[in-house]
Amino acid sequence: MPASEFQKRAFYFLLSAGIVTVILLSTRMIEGWAYDFLLPQFGLKLLEGGKLATVNEMQPSMMEETTFGLLENVLHVVRILLWMALVIIVVRFLGFLVLKTLLRASSQSEIASLLKSVFSIIIYIVAFFVIFQSQYPNVQLAPLFTGSAILGIVVGLALQDTLGNLFSGIALQADQPFQVGDVISLTGRGTGVVESVSWRGVKIRTFQNKLLVISNAVLGKETIEVASKGNLNARVVTFSTVYSNSPAKTIQTIRDAVRQVENVSSKVRPVVRIRNLGESGLEWEIKYWIEDYAKYNDTDALIRQRLWYSFVREKIEFAYPTRTLHVETKPQEAAFEDRMNTISERLARISIFAPLSEEETDRLASTARIRVYAPGEPIVRAGQEGNSMFVITRGSVKIQIPDGVAPKTINELHENDFFGEMSLLTGQPRTASVVASEETEVLQIRKAAIKPLFEANPQLVAAISNMVEKRRELLKQSGEISVEADKGENRGLINSIRKFFGLSTN
């Protein structure tokens, strides 16, 4: 605690305690003066047991007894008041010291203050009865308590709500479900920041700047949602985008926008995920962690604002309820021809399709299927039966083989690379898994597409078989496949192709 505050408190404590002590000692002197000086003046003396008598052992008059009895009672009452004042001064100073010590060791100031008040009241009550008994030793307090039982019941019923608040406040403070500065939400009552906690109730400042006061007795029966000020609390923001937008691009755009928003914690990575395939579009949710939860409304609004600007820049559209009328029109031949030409050009650059004529390449392109895969999505899995191959037209993939618990990446393929040719030509199981590294578009060429070419031109089997063997020789030299893994695969490749496609082996 600050030295100046302690010195000030100590000075006032010593000054007030000293004054009360001096006055208390003065009452003893006044009482001694009354017995030693006033009584002889009236011809009285004090007998054993505190009784008055005249000097000649006669009974004093009623007026004399009343006068000195009143003086004695006044002195006793003054002493009781002075002793209680001294007790209050000492208890308050000790309470100040204890409270400050607890506040240094803990941030739970409310429970310390509340317990200080409760214990102070108990000490005052006990001290009063002890002091009262010392001044009036002949007065029996037991009959007083017995006679006041009915009064106590009446008072207890009258103070039922007050006592309920007190004990509920003690229970809440002992459990410490929330502290000053925390954001709490009460069902049907509102949300706000805790401003103070006392023995009577809790004051909450709502986000409309209104003060909500709830008694402890009522609060103890409520379901309370607490967002602690010293904790990273999560928030969820939802929105929708149209189905034509790329999910991978949308996720990256959202993360870049959310990371730059003030009050969003950099300690935890925001979670962006599709929560539903909605009627009007993809329904998204952003889960982020906030540093100051009391500002969650402003932070949510700022995130929505940043998303709007980011989506406009990246040409991503928000979804909203619409009704689309599709009118069937004649397909645009030019666009179809352009797409087929592009696919044919890609297939012509593939080494194993080099023996194909231009017409055969076009026929193969017309049956190729375009497939799009998400980042991390498997395209083929090791050990699966296969009858197709793939040509990468956009993106990249990882070639992985099993290696204990986690798969091992042995190669990466990019645009215009291809994989799965052995499964297409021989139907053998996949020797490795292929996983998209990013959003990847591939052309899938199936057995049903190439079989008519083999049937129409049997010489293609030998030509393509030679191209496959040359490709595998290059892969063995580069170390991408081992000699042991390739043993027996070249042997009888032509016969394997003919058998798989049901062609004559002659």
C-alpha positions, 0 to 999 in steps of 0.5 A: 500500500502507498506509504502516505496512505498508511501514515495518514491512517495510522495518525488518525488511528493513534489520535482518535484512540488516544482521545478516547482512552484519555476520556475513558480514564477521565471517567474513572477519575470522575467516579473516584472524585464522586465517591471520595468527595461528593459522598462525604459532603452529603454525609454518605458513604459506600458500603460493600456491595455498592450500597449507599448508607449515611455516616451513622449507618442510617438509610439514605433518602430516596432522592439521594439514592436516585441522584447517585444512582443516576450519576453511576448509570451515566458513568456506566453508559459513557464507559460503554460508549467509549469502550465501543468507540475504542473497539470500532477504531481498533477493528477498522484500523486492523480491517484496513491492514488486513484488507490491503494485505489481501488485495496485494495477494489476490485480485478478489477484492469483493470477497475480502471487503464482504468478509471484513464487513461480516467479521466486523459486525460479529466482533462489534456484537460480541464486544458490546455484550462483554463491555455491557457485562463488565459495567453491569455484572449483576444484570443477567443477559440470559433472560434477556435473550430468552424473552427476546426470542419472539422479537428475534423471529419477527426481526428475522422474518422482516430481514429475510430478503436482506439476510438472503442477499447477504448469505447469497452474496457470501456464497457467490463471492466464495465461489467467485464465478465472475469479477468486476470487469467480466462480461456476463449474460443473464437469460432474459435480463441482458448482457453487460460488464460487472461494475461492482459486487456487494453484500446486497447485489451486483451492478451490471453496466449494459451495452446500452449504458444502462445500469442493471442492479440484481440482488444476490438472492435472485442472481444465485438462482440464475444461469449466468454466462461469463466471459472473463476479462483475463481469458481469450473468449471466442466469438462466431460470425456467420455469412453466406457466399454463392456456390460459384465461388471457390471455397479454398480462395474464400477461406484464404481471403477470410483469414487474411482479413480477420488477422488484421482486425483490431482486438482479434487475438494473434495467439490463436489462429481463426477457424474458418469453415463451411457450416452448411450447404444452404438454400441460397449458398455456402453458409460460413462461420468464422470462429475467432478469439477476442482480447477484450470481450466487452468490445465484441459488438464493435469487433464483429461489425469491423470483421463484417466490414473488412470481409465486404471490402476483401470480397469486393477486391477478390470478386467473391459474392455474398449469397442472398435469397434469390430465385433463378429462372433457367431458360434452355438455349442452344449450346454455344458451339464456339465455346464448346469447340474452344474447350475441346481444342484446349483439352486436345492441346493438353493431351497432345503434350502428354508423352504417352499419347504421342502415338495418337493421331490428331483425330484420335486425340480429339476423340479422347479429349471429347470423353475426358472429364474435368474434376476439381479437388479441394486442398488436402483432398485425396484424388487416388489412394494407394491400394485402390483398384483403378481404371483411369489416369489424370492430367493436371490442368491447374494446381499441384499434387503430392505423391505419397506412400505409406510410411508408418503412422504418417504418409511420406511424400516422394514427389510433387506434380504440377500443371501438365503433369500426369499420373495413374497411367498404369491403372488406366492401361492395365487396371492394376491397383494404385501404388501410391496416394495422390493428394491435392496440395491446393485447389487442383483441376484435373482431366480424368481419362477412363478406360471406356474412353481409350478402349475404342481407340485400341479397338480401331487401331491395334498398333496403338497398344505397342506404341503406347506401351513403348512410351510407358516403358521409356517414362518408367525408365526415366523415373527409375533413373531419377530415383522416383521409383525403385528397381525392385518396385518396377520388377516384372511390371515391364514384362509382358506390358503389351499382353497385360494391356490387351488382356485388360481391354479384352483385345486379341493377343495375336 
